[in-house]
Amino acid sequence: MKRLIVYYSLEGNTEYIAEKLAENIGTELLKLIPKKSYQQKSTFAKYFWGGKSAVMAEKPELEPYKIADDYDEIIIGFPVWAGNITPPIRTFVSENEQPSYTGYKSHKHLDRYAGEPHQEHPQDGRCHCKDHRP
């Protein structure tokens, strides 16, 4: 089974988990990097702007990345900001949402399930879970 771990990490926690998981299951990693960083001079500003961006469902522009279309499974890792997925993950999901795409068959979340599947996906291949609201 060909797998890919796609992740976003602001402070390194998700990156650490993604790297350890990739090491254990022998898979490739793709780190998403927004063109405009969420790092701020103060902790308050970082959480304020990051939370606002998550709540407003913003989709920041990402640094270029390549993803093959032959993965059986994509594992998505991200921190939870203001009860939502992080904006870089929202961008990734929207950029790779293709109704006729059958390349990957499922995805998993590192944030809450430590790699365990969160649900089966319907026949159309789209994720309808609350974490992936476009």
MODELLER restraints for C-alpha pairs under 7 A, 6 or more apart:
rsr = mdl.restraints
at = mdl.atoms
rsr.add(forms.Gaussian(group=physical.xy_distance, feature=features.Distance(at['CA:1:A'], at['CA:72:A']), mean=5.99, stdev=0.5))
rsr.add(forms.Gaussian(group=physical.xy_distance, feature=features.Distance(at['CA:2:A'], at['CA:71:A']), mean=5.12, stdev=0.5))
rsr.add(forms.Gaussian(group=physical.xy_distance, feature=features.Distance(at['CA:2:A'], at['CA:72:A']), mean=5.28, stdev=0.5))
rsr.add(forms.Gaussian(group=physical.xy_distance, feature=features.Distance(at['CA:2:A'], at['CA:73:A']), mean=6.61, stdev=0.5))
rsr.add(forms.Gaussian(group=physical.xy_distance, feature=features.Distance(at['CA:3:A'], at['CA:27:A']), mean=5.64, stdev=0.5))
rsr.add(forms.Gaussian(group=physical.xy_distance, feature=features.Distance(at['CA:3:A'], at['CA:28:A']), mean=6.85, stdev=0.5))
rsr.add(forms.Gaussian(group=physical.xy_distance, feature=features.Distance(at['CA:3:A'], at['CA:71:A']), mean=5.54, stdev=0.5))
rsr.add(forms.Gaussian(group=physical.xy_distance, feature=features.Distance(at['CA:3:A'], at['CA:72:A']), mean=5.93, stdev=0.5))
rsr.add(forms.Gaussian(group=physical.xy_distance, feature=features.Distance(at['CA:3:A'], at['CA:73:A']), mean=4.83, stdev=0.5))
rsr.add(forms.Gaussian(group=physical.xy_distance, feature=features.Distance(at['CA:3:A'], at['CA:74:A']), mean=5.69, stdev=0.5))
rsr.add(forms.Gaussian(group=physical.xy_distance, feature=features.Distance(at['CA:4:A'], at['CA:27:A']), mean=5.90, stdev=0.5))
rsr.add(forms.Gaussian(group=physical.xy_distance, feature=features.Distance(at['CA:4:A'], at['CA:28:A']), mean=5.07, stdev=0.5))
rsr.add(forms.Gaussian(group=physical.xy_distance, feature=features.Distance(at['CA:4:A'], at['CA:29:A']), mean=5.87, stdev=0.5))
rsr.add(forms.Gaussian(group=physical.xy_distance, feature=features.Distance(at['CA:4:A'], at['CA:71:A']), mean=6.81, stdev=0.5))
rsr.add(forms.Gaussian(group=physical.xy_distance, feature=features.Distance(at['CA:4:A'], at['CA:73:A']), mean=6.54, stdev=0.5))
rsr.add(forms.Gaussian(group=physical.xy_distance, feature=features.Distance(at['CA:4:A'], at['CA:74:A']), mean=4.86, stdev=0.5))
rsr.add(forms.Gaussian(group=physical.xy_distance, feature=features.Distance(at['CA:4:A'], at['CA:75:A']), mean=6.08, stdev=0.5))
rsr.add(forms.Gaussian(group=physical.xy_distance, feature=features.Distance(at['CA:5:A'], at['CA:18:A']), mean=6.84, stdev=0.5))
rsr.add(forms.Gaussian(group=physical.xy_distance, feature=features.Distance(at['CA:5:A'], at['CA:28:A']), mean=6.23, stdev=0.5))
rsr.add(forms.Gaussian(group=physical.xy_distance, feature=features.Distance(at['CA:5:A'], at['CA:29:A']), mean=4.83, stdev=0.5))
rsr.add(forms.Gaussian(group=physical.xy_distance, feature=features.Distance(at['CA:5:A'], at['CA:30:A']), mean=6.09, stdev=0.5))
rsr.add(forms.Gaussian(group=physical.xy_distance, feature=features.Distance(at['CA:5:A'], at['CA:74:A']), mean=5.81, stdev=0.5))
rsr.add(forms.Gaussian(group=physical.xy_distance, feature=features.Distance(at['CA:5:A'], at['CA:75:A']), mean=4.58, stdev=0.5))
rsr.add(forms.Gaussian(group=physical.xy_distance, feature=features.Distance(at['CA:5:A'], at['CA:76:A']), mean=5.83, stdev=0.5))
rsr.add(forms.Gaussian(group=physical.xy_distance, feature=features.Distance(at['CA:6:A'], at['CA:29:A']), mean=6.02, stdev=0.5))
rsr.add(forms.Gaussian(group=physical.xy_distance, feature=features.Distance(at['CA:6:A'], at['CA:30:A']), mean=4.69, stdev=0.5))
rsr.add(forms.Gaussian(group=physical.xy_distance, feature=features.Distance(at['CA:6:A'], at['CA:31:A']), mean=5.96, stdev=0.5))
rsr.add(forms.Gaussian(group=physical.xy_distance, feature=features.Distance(at['CA:6:A'], at['CA:74:A']), mean=6.96, stdev=0.5))
rsr.add(forms.Gaussian(group=physical.xy_distance, feature=features.Distance(at['CA:6:A'], at['CA:75:A']), mean=6.10, stdev=0.5))
rsr.add(forms.Gaussian(group=physical.xy_distance, feature=features.Distance(at['CA:6:A'], at['CA:76:A']), mean=4.94, stdev=0.5))
rsr.add(forms.Gaussian(group=physical.xy_distance, feature=features.Distance(at['CA:6:A'], at['CA:77:A']), mean=6.22, stdev=0.5))
rsr.add(forms.Gaussian(group=physical.xy_distance, feature=features.Distance(at['CA:7:A'], at['CA:30:A']), mean=6.39, stdev=0.5))
rsr.add(forms.Gaussian(group=physical.xy_distance, feature=features.Distance(at['CA:7:A'], at['CA:31:A']), mean=5.18, stdev=0.5))
rsr.add(forms.Gaussian(group=physical.xy_distance, feature=features.Distance(at['CA:7:A'], at['CA:32:A']), mean=6.02, stdev=0.5))
rsr.add(forms.Gaussian(group=physical.xy_distance, feature=features.Distance(at['CA:7:A'], at['CA:76:A']), mean=5.59, stdev=0.5))
rsr.add(forms.Gaussian(group=physical.xy_distance, feature=features.Distance(at['CA:7:A'], at['CA:77:A']), mean=4.39, stdev=0.5))
rsr.add(forms.Gaussian(group=physical.xy_distance, feature=features.Distance(at['CA:7:A'], at['CA:78:A']), mean=5.69, stdev=0.5))
rsr.add(forms.Gaussian(group=physical.xy_distance, feature=features.Distance(at['CA:8:A'], at['CA:14:A']), mean=6.97, stdev=0.5))
rsr.add(forms.Gaussian(group=physical.xy_distance, feature=features.Distance(at['CA:8:A'], at['CA:31:A']), mean=5.89, stdev=0.5))
rsr.add(forms.Gaussian(group=physical.xy_distance, feature=features.Distance(at['CA:8:A'], at['CA:32:A']), mean=5.21, stdev=0.5))
rsr.add(forms.Gaussian(group=physical.xy_distance, feature=features.Distance(at['CA:8:A'], at['CA:77:A']), mean=6.50, stdev=0.5))
rsr.add(forms.Gaussian(group=physical.xy_distance, feature=features.Distance(at['CA:8:A'], at['CA:78:A']), mean=5.27, stdev=0.5))
rsr.add(forms.Gaussian(group=physical.xy_distance, feature=features.Distance(at['CA:8:A'], at['CA:88:A']), mean=6.76, stdev=0.5))
rsr.add(forms.Gaussian(group=physical.xy_distance, feature=features.Distance(at['CA:8:A'], at['CA:89:A']), mean=6.78, stdev=0.5))
rsr.add(forms.Gaussian(group=physical.xy_distance, feature=features.Distance(at['CA:9:A'], at['CA:15:A']), mean=5.53, stdev=0.5))
rsr.add(forms.Gaussian(group=physical.xy_distance, feature=features.Distance(at['CA:9:A'], at['CA:78:A']), mean=6.34, stdev=0.5))
rsr.add(forms.Gaussian(group=physical.xy_distance, feature=features.Distance(at['CA:9:A'], at['CA:79:A']), mean=6.89, stdev=0.5))
rsr.add(forms.Gaussian(group=physical.xy_distance, feature=features.Distance(at['CA:14:A'], at['CA:77:A']), mean=6.42, stdev=0.5))
rsr.add(forms.Gaussian(group=physical.xy_distance, feature=features.Distance(at['CA:14:A'], at['CA:78:A']), mean=6.07, stdev=0.5))
rsr.add(forms.Gaussian(group=physical.xy_distance, feature=features.Distance(at['CA:14:A'], at['CA:79:A']), mean=6.62, stdev=0.5))
rsr.add(forms.Gaussian(group=physical.xy_distance, feature=features.Distance(at['CA:18:A'], at['CA:77:A']), mean=6.83, stdev=0.5))
rsr.add(forms.Gaussian(group=physical.xy_distance, feature=features.Distance(at['CA:22:A'], at['CA:28:A']), mean=6.53, stdev=0.5))
rsr.add(forms.Gaussian(group=physical.xy_distance, feature=features.Distance(at['CA:22:A'], at['CA:29:A']), mean=6.99, stdev=0.5))
rsr.add(forms.Gaussian(group=physical.xy_distance, feature=features.Distance(at['CA:32:A'], at['CA:62:A']), mean=6.87, stdev=0.5))
rsr.add(forms.Gaussian(group=physical.xy_distance, feature=features.Distance(at['CA:32:A'], at['CA:88:A']), mean=6.69, stdev=0.5))
rsr.add(forms.Gaussian(group=physical.xy_distance, feature=features.Distance(at['CA:33:A'], at['CA:62:A']), mean=5.65, stdev=0.5))
rsr.add(forms.Gaussian(group=physical.xy_distance, feature=features.Distance(at['CA:33:A'], at['CA:63:A']), mean=5.57, stdev=0.5))
rsr.add(forms.Gaussian(group=physical.xy_distance, feature=features.Distance(at['CA:34:A'], at['CA:60:A']), mean=6.31, stdev=0.5))
rsr.add(forms.Gaussian(group=physical.xy_distance, feature=features.Distance(at['CA:34:A'], at['CA:61:A']), mean=5.86, stdev=0.5))
rsr.add(forms.Gaussian(group=physical.xy_distance, feature=features.Distance(at['CA:34:A'], at['CA:62:A']), mean=4.18, stdev=0.5))
rsr.add(forms.Gaussian(group=physical.xy_distance, feature=features.Distance(at['CA:34:A'], at['CA:63:A']), mean=5.80, stdev=0.5))
rsr.add(forms.Gaussian(group=physical.xy_distance, feature=features.Distance(at['CA:34:A'], at['CA:88:A']), mean=6.31, stdev=0.5))
rsr.add(forms.Gaussian(group=physical.xy_distance, feature=features.Distance(at['CA:35:A'], at['CA:61:A']), mean=5.83, stdev=0.5))
rsr.add(forms.Gaussian(group=physical.xy_distance, feature=features.Distance(at['CA:35:A'], at['CA:62:A']), mean=5.21, stdev=0.5))
rsr.add(forms.Gaussian(group=physical.xy_distance, feature=features.Distance(at['CA:35:A'], at['CA:63:A']), mean=5.47, stdev=0.5))
rsr.add(forms.Gaussian(group=physical.xy_distance, feature=features.Distance(at['CA:38:A'], at['CA:46:A']), mean=6.23, stdev=0.5))
rsr.add(forms.Gaussian(group=physical.xy_distance, feature=features.Distance(at['CA:38:A'], at['CA:50:A']), mean=6.36, stdev=0.5))
rsr.add(forms.Gaussian(group=physical.xy_distance, feature=features.Distance(at['CA:39:A'], at['CA:46:A']), mean=5.92, stdev=0.5))
rsr.add(forms.Gaussian(group=physical.xy_distance, feature=features.Distance(at['CA:40:A'], at['CA:46:A']), mean=5.02, stdev=0.5))
rsr.add(forms.Gaussian(group=physical.xy_distance, feature=features.Distance(at['CA:50:A'], at['CA:81:A']), mean=6.99, stdev=0.5))
rsr.add(forms.Gaussian(group=physical.xy_distance, feature=features.Distance(at['CA:51:A'], at['CA:81:A']), mean=5.58, stdev=0.5))
rsr.add(forms.Gaussian(group=physical.xy_distance, feature=features.Distance(at['CA:51:A'], at['CA:82:A']), mean=5.27, stdev=0.5))
rsr.add(forms.Gaussian(group=physical.xy_distance, feature=features.Distance(at['CA:53:A'], at['CA:87:A']), mean=6.56, stdev=0.5))
rsr.add(forms.Gaussian(group=physical.xy_distance, feature=features.Distance(at['CA:54:A'], at['CA:81:A']), mean=6.17, stdev=0.5))
rsr.add(forms.Gaussian(group=physical.xy_distance, feature=features.Distance(at['CA:54:A'], at['CA:82:A']), mean=6.64, stdev=0.5))
rsr.add(forms.Gaussian(group=physical.xy_distance, feature=features.Distance(at['CA:54:A'], at['CA:84:A']), mean=5.95, stdev=0.5))
rsr.add(forms.Gaussian(group=physical.xy_distance, feature=features.Distance(at['CA:54:A'], at['CA:85:A']), mean=6.72, stdev=0.5))
rsr.add(forms.Gaussian(group=physical.xy_distance, feature=features.Distance(at['CA:54:A'], at['CA:86:A']), mean=5.77, stdev=0.5))
rsr.add(forms.Gaussian(group=physical.xy_distance, feature=features.Distance(at['CA:54:A'], at['CA:87:A']), mean=5.58, stdev=0.5))
rsr.add(forms.Gaussian(group=physical.xy_distance, feature=features.Distance(at['CA:55:A'], at['CA:82:A']), mean=6.58, stdev=0.5))
rsr.add(forms.Gaussian(group=physical.xy_distance, feature=features.Distance(at['CA:55:A'], at['CA:84:A']), mean=6.77, stdev=0.5))
rsr.add(forms.Gaussian(group=physical.xy_distance, feature=features.Distance(at['CA:57:A'], at['CA:87:A']), mean=6.67, stdev=0.5))
rsr.add(forms.Gaussian(group=physical.xy_distance, feature=features.Distance(at['CA:58:A'], at['CA:87:A']), mean=5.76, stdev=0.5))
rsr.add(forms.Gaussian(group=physical.xy_distance, feature=features.Distance(at['CA:59:A'], at['CA:87:A']), mean=5.39, stdev=0.5))
rsr.add(forms.Gaussian(group=physical.xy_distance, feature=features.Distance(at['CA:59:A'], at['CA:88:A']), mean=6.44, stdev=0.5))
rsr.add(forms.Gaussian(group=physical.xy_distance, feature=features.Distance(at['CA:59:A'], at['CA:90:A']), mean=6.01, stdev=0.5))
rsr.add(forms.Gaussian(group=physical.xy_distance, feature=features.Distance(at['CA:59:A'], at['CA:91:A']), mean=4.71, stdev=0.5))
rsr.add(forms.Gaussian(group=physical.xy_distance, feature=features.Distance(at['CA:60:A'], at['CA:87:A']), mean=6.38, stdev=0.5))
rsr.add(forms.Gaussian(group=physical.xy_distance, feature=features.Distance(at['CA:60:A'], at['CA:88:A']), mean=6.08, stdev=0.5))
rsr.add(forms.Gaussian(group=physical.xy_distance, feature=features.Distance(at['CA:60:A'], at['CA:91:A']), mean=6.37, stdev=0.5))
rsr.add(forms.Gaussian(group=physical.xy_distance, feature=features.Distance(at['CA:69:A'], at['CA:103:A']), mean=5.33, stdev=0.5))
rsr.add(forms.Gaussian(group=physical.xy_distance, feature=features.Distance(at['CA:70:A'], at['CA:103:A']), mean=5.19, stdev=0.5))
rsr.add(forms.Gaussian(group=physical.xy_distance, feature=features.Distance(at['CA:70:A'], at['CA:104:A']), mean=6.89, stdev=0.5))
rsr.add(forms.Gaussian(group=physical.xy_distance, feature=features.Distance(at['CA:71:A'], at['CA:103:A']), mean=5.86, stdev=0.5))
rsr.add(forms.Gaussian(group=physical.xy_distance, feature=features.Distance(at['CA:71:A'], at['CA:104:A']), mean=5.09, stdev=0.5))
rsr.add(forms.Gaussian(group=physical.xy_distance, feature=features.Distance(at['CA:72:A'], at['CA:103:A']), mean=6.43, stdev=0.5))
rsr.add(forms.Gaussian(group=physical.xy_distance, feature=features.Distance(at['CA:72:A'], at['CA:104:A']), mean=4.42, stdev=0.5))
rsr.add(forms.Gaussian(group=physical.xy_distance, feature=features.Distance(at['CA:72:A'], at['CA:105:A']), mean=5.62, stdev=0.5))
rsr.add(forms.Gaussian(group=physical.xy_distance, feature=features.Distance(at['CA:73:A'], at['CA:104:A']), mean=5.03, stdev=0.5))
rsr.add(forms.Gaussian(group=physical.xy_distance, feature=features.Distance(at['CA:73:A'], at['CA:105:A']), mean=5.82, stdev=0.5))
rsr.add(forms.Gaussian(group=physical.xy_distance, feature=features.Distance(at['CA:73:A'], at['CA:106:A']), mean=5.31, stdev=0.5))
rsr.add(forms.Gaussian(group=physical.xy_distance, feature=features.Distance(at['CA:73:A'], at['CA:107:A']), mean=5.68, stdev=0.5))
rsr.add(forms.Gaussian(group=physical.xy_distance, feature=features.Distance(at['CA:74:A'], at['CA:104:A']), mean=6.55, stdev=0.5))
rsr.add(forms.Gaussian(group=physical.xy_distance, feature=features.Distance(at['CA:74:A'], at['CA:106:A']), mean=6.56, stdev=0.5))
rsr.add(forms.Gaussian(group=physical.xy_distance, feature=features.Distance(at['CA:74:A'], at['CA:107:A']), mean=4.76, stdev=0.5))
rsr.add(forms.Gaussian(group=physical.xy_distance, feature=features.Distance(at['CA:74:A'], at['CA:108:A']), mean=6.81, stdev=0.5))
rsr.add(forms.Gaussian(group=physical.xy_distance, feature=features.Distance(at['CA:75:A'], at['CA:107:A']), mean=5.02, stdev=0.5))
rsr.add(forms.Gaussian(group=physical.xy_distance, feature=features.Distance(at['CA:75:A'], at['CA:108:A']), mean=4.59, stdev=0.5))
rsr.add(forms.Gaussian(group=physical.xy_distance, feature=features.Distance(at['CA:75:A'], at['CA:109:A']), mean=6.05, stdev=0.5))
rsr.add(forms.Gaussian(group=physical.xy_distance, feature=features.Distance(at['CA:76:A'], at['CA:107:A']), mean=6.70, stdev=0.5))
rsr.add(forms.Gaussian(group=physical.xy_distance, feature=features.Distance(at['CA:76:A'], at['CA:108:A']), mean=5.86, stdev=0.5))
rsr.add(forms.Gaussian(group=physical.xy_distance, feature=features.Distance(at['CA:76:A'], at['CA:109:A']), mean=5.05, stdev=0.5))
rsr.add(forms.Gaussian(group=physical.xy_distance, feature=features.Distance(at['CA:76:A'], at['CA:110:A']), mean=6.27, stdev=0.5))
rsr.add(forms.Gaussian(group=physical.xy_distance, feature=features.Distance(at['CA:77:A'], at['CA:109:A']), mean=5.62, stdev=0.5))
rsr.add(forms.Gaussian(group=physical.xy_distance, feature=features.Distance(at['CA:77:A'], at['CA:110:A']), mean=4.59, stdev=0.5))
rsr.add(forms.Gaussian(group=physical.xy_distance, feature=features.Distance(at['CA:77:A'], at['CA:111:A']), mean=5.86, stdev=0.5))
rsr.add(forms.Gaussian(group=physical.xy_distance, feature=features.Distance(at['CA:78:A'], at['CA:85:A']), mean=6.98, stdev=0.5))
rsr.add(forms.Gaussian(group=physical.xy_distance, feature=features.Distance(at['CA:78:A'], at['CA:86:A']), mean=6.56, stdev=0.5))
rsr.add(forms.Gaussian(group=physical.xy_distance, feature=features.Distance(at['CA:78:A'], at['CA:110:A']), mean=6.85, stdev=0.5))
rsr.add(forms.Gaussian(group=physical.xy_distance, feature=features.Distance(at['CA:78:A'], at['CA:111:A']), mean=5.75, stdev=0.5))
rsr.add(forms.Gaussian(group=physical.xy_distance, feature=features.Distance(at['CA:79:A'], at['CA:86:A']), mean=6.55, stdev=0.5))
rsr.add(forms.Gaussian(group=physical.xy_distance, feature=features.Distance(at['CA:79:A'], at['CA:111:A']), mean=6.07, stdev=0.5))
rsr.add(forms.Gaussian(group=physical.xy_distance, feature=features.Distance(at['CA:80:A'], at['CA:86:A']), mean=6.23, stdev=0.5))
rsr.add(forms.Gaussian(group=physical.xy_distance, feature=features.Distance(at['CA:84:A'], at['CA:131:A']), mean=6.59, stdev=0.5))
rsr.add(forms.Gaussian(group=physical.xy_distance, feature=features.Distance(at['CA:85:A'], at['CA:131:A']), mean=6.03, stdev=0.5))
rsr.add(forms.Gaussian(group=physical.xy_distance, feature=features.Distance(at['CA:90:A'], at['CA:134:A']), mean=6.95, stdev=0.5))
rsr.add(forms.Gaussian(group=physical.xy_distance, feature=features.Distance(at['CA:94:A'], at['CA:134:A']), mean=6.80, stdev=0.5))
rsr.add(forms.Gaussian(group=physical.xy_distance, feature=features.Distance(at['CA:99:A'], at['CA:124:A']), mean=6.50, stdev=0.5))
rsr.add(forms.Gaussian(group=physical.xy_distance, feature=features.Distance(at['CA:99:A'], at['CA:125:A']), mean=6.84, stdev=0.5))
rsr.add(forms.Gaussian(group=physical.xy_distance, feature=features.Distance(at['CA:99:A'], at['CA:126:A']), mean=6.84, stdev=0.5))
rsr.add(forms.Gaussian(group=physical.xy_distance, feature=features.Distance(at['CA:102:A'], at['CA:125:A']), mean=6.87, stdev=0.5))
rsr.add(forms.Gaussian(group=physical.xy_distance, feature=features.Distance(at['CA:106:A'], at['CA:121:A']), mean=6.93, stdev=0.5))
rsr.add(forms.Gaussian(group=physical.xy_distance, feature=features.Distance(at['CA:107:A'], at['CA:117:A']), mean=6.98, stdev=0.5))
rsr.add(forms.Gaussian(group=physical.xy_distance, feature=features.Distance(at['CA:108:A'], at['CA:115:A']), mean=5.70, stdev=0.5))
rsr.add(forms.Gaussian(group=physical.xy_distance, feature=features.Distance(at['CA:108:A'], at['CA:116:A']), mean=6.18, stdev=0.5))
rsr.add(forms.Gaussian(group=physical.xy_distance, feature=features.Distance(at['CA:108:A'], at['CA:117:A']), mean=4.89, stdev=0.5))
rsr.add(forms.Gaussian(group=physical.xy_distance, feature=features.Distance(at['CA:108:A'], at['CA:118:A']), mean=6.37, stdev=0.5))
rsr.add(forms.Gaussian(group=physical.xy_distance, feature=features.Distance(at['CA:109:A'], at['CA:115:A']), mean=5.83, stdev=0.5))
rsr.add(forms.Gaussian(group=physical.xy_distance, feature=features.Distance(at['CA:121:A'], at['CA:127:A']), mean=6.06, stdev=0.5))
